Amino acid sequence: MNLSNLKPAAGSTKTKKRIGRGPGSGRGGTSTRGHKGAQSRSGHSRKIGFEGGQMPLQRRVPKVGFKNLNRVEYVGVNLDVLQGLVDKFKLSAIDFDTLTSHGLVGKKDLVKILGRGELTAKVEVKAHAFSNTAQQAIEAAGGSIVKL
């Protein structure tokens, strides 16, 4: 066996449907597009969600609630996670770069420190926002907060 006598496996390839090659081909005339109508015309493109005139799904389904375009999304990081970082890496300050380097937040995220768990270490924490319980717990442990 060499490159000159390689063939695909039997049944793995099909011949292409050649349309618009005259009436003798069986696919001439309308070239498998049918008679008239939008889909027979060149340049036709169907709108996204079009269902043949039936009321489309996105219009049938009831709309609920309100989406605020100006909502600010924060990624929450709890005190027990901060305590785990301090214990594992012996940190005295936790900032945004520390959290991103350990994979807790993305580089485009906004960080909010939340109050679940306990913080016993004296740590300076830098983040975009703090919950009241987290702020009190950090200051009670002798640490400080800095809002970015």
C-alpha positions in Angstrom: 0.0 0.0 0.0 1.3 3.5 -0.9 -0.1 7.0 -1.5 -1.0 6.2 -5.1 -3.5 3.5 -4.4 -5.3 4.8 -1.2 -9.1 5.0 -1.4 -11.7 6.0 1.1 -13.7 3.3 2.8 -16.7 1.9 0.9 -19.8 4.0 1.5 -18.0 6.8 3.2 -18.3 9.3 0.3 -21.2 10.3 -1.9 -21.3 12.1 -5.2 -22.4 15.7 -5.1 -25.9 16.6 -6.2 -25.3 18.6 -9.4 -28.2 21.0 -9.9 -28.9 23.3 -12.8 -27.2 21.2 -15.4 -30.1 20.9 -17.9 -33.3 18.9 -18.1 -31.5 15.6 -18.8 -30.0 15.6 -15.4 -33.4 15.4 -13.7 -32.4 18.5 -11.7 -32.7 21.2 -14.3 -35.5 23.8 -14.7 -36.2 24.9 -11.2 -33.1 23.3 -9.9 -34.8 21.6 -6.8 -36.1 25.0 -5.6 -39.8 24.4 -6.6 -42.1 26.9 -8.3 -42.2 30.6 -7.2 -42.1 31.8 -3.6 -39.4 33.5 -1.6 -37.2 30.4 -1.3 -37.0 29.9 -5.1 -35.5 33.4 -5.6 -31.8 34.1 -5.5 -30.6 36.1 -2.6 -33.3 34.9 -0.3 -32.4 34.7 3.4 -35.0 33.8 6.0 -35.2 35.9 9.1 -33.9 34.4 12.4 -36.9 32.8 14.2 -39.2 32.9 11.1 -41.7 30.0 11.3 -43.5 30.2 8.0 -45.9 32.9 9.1 -46.9 31.2 12.3 -46.4 33.4 15.4 -42.7 32.9 16.3 -41.7 31.4 19.6 -40.1 34.6 20.9 -43.4 36.4 20.4 -45.6 33.6 21.7 -43.8 33.2 25.0 -44.9 35.8 27.6 -42.4 38.3 28.8 -41.8 38.5 32.5 -40.0 41.0 34.7 -37.6 43.8 34.1 -34.0 43.6 33.0 -31.9 46.6 34.2 -29.4 47.5 31.5 -27.3 49.4 34.1 -27.1 46.6 36.7 -23.6 46.2 38.2 -22.6 42.5 38.7 -20.2 41.6 41.4 -18.4 38.3 42.0 -18.8 37.4 45.7 -15.8 36.2 47.7 -16.5 35.1 51.3 -14.4 35.5 54.4 -13.8 31.8 54.8 -12.2 31.8 51.3 -9.9 34.8 52.3 -9.0 32.9 55.6 -8.1 29.9 53.5 -5.8 32.0 51.3 -4.1 33.6 54.3 -3.5 30.2 55.9 -2.2 28.6 52.8 0.0 31.3 51.4 0.8 33.4 54.5 -0.6 36.7 53.1 -0.8 40.0 54.9 -2.7 41.8 52.2 -5.3 40.5 49.7 -5.9 42.6 46.6 -7.5 42.1 43.2 -4.4 40.7 41.7 -4.1 38.1 44.4 -7.7 36.9 43.8 -7.2 36.8 40.0 -3.9 34.9 40.3 -5.5 32.2 42.4 -8.4 31.9 40.0 -11.2 33.1 42.3 -12.2 36.0 40.0 -11.7 37.0 36.4 -9.6 40.0 35.4 -12.7 41.9 34.2 -14.9 41.1 37.2 -15.8 43.4 40.1 -15.2 41.8 43.5 -17.5 42.1 46.6 -16.3 40.6 49.9 -19.2 38.8 51.7 -19.5 37.8 55.3 -19.8 34.0 55.3 -17.3 32.3 57.6 -14.8 33.7 60.1 -11.7 35.8 59.6 -9.1 35.5 62.3 -6.0 36.9 60.6 -5.1 40.6 60.5 -5.3 41.4 56.7 -5.6 44.4 54.5 -8.3 43.6 52.0 -8.7 45.6 48.7 -11.9 45.1 46.7 -14.6 47.0 44.8 -17.3 46.5 47.5 -17.9 45.0 51.0 -20.9 43.8 52.8 -21.5 45.3 56.2 -20.9 41.9 58.0 -17.6 41.4 56.1 -16.4 44.9 56.8 -17.2 44.5 60.6 -15.5 41.1 60.7 -12.3 42.3 58.9 -12.0 45.3 61.2 -12.8 43.2 64.3 -9.9 40.9 63.4 -7.6 44.0 63.3 -7.5 44.3 59.5 -8.4 47.1 57.2 -10.4 47.5 54.0 -9.7 49.6 50.9 -12.4 50.2 48.3 -11.0 50.2 44.7 
